[in-house]
Amino acid sequence: MTESDFRAQTADFDDVVTRDWPANHIIPDHSHPFALKALVTSGQMWLTVNGVEQALEPGDVFELSHSQPHAERYGPTGASYLVARRHQP
């Protein structure tokens, strides 16, 4: 998916921000007070949800529901992604 396609698909979200993560960074299980849809724009990351790990590279999209527990880890060059957030009303 391209960045312009992603922005068009997430126009109704509350905000879209860029997140940059350093090389080999690990974020253990956590959750967020919002639902999200994200587009990986550089690097490589692994997302673990419900015990299932998914490898993600530039152009890949992932979604998490509000308060969905997950873990993240980032590749040897780190990773960046655009994340659209939708807060609960």
Sequence and secondary structure as in RCSB ss.txt:
>XXXX:A:sequence
MTESDFRAQTADFDDVVTRDWPANHIIPDHSHPFALKALVTSGQMWLTVNGVEQALEPGDVFELSHSQPHAERYG
PTGASYLVARRHQP
>XXXX:A:secstr
  HHHHHHHTTTSSEEEEEEE TT EEEEE  SEEEEEEEEEEEEEEEETTEEEEE TT EEEE TT  EEEEEE
EEEEEEEEEEEE  
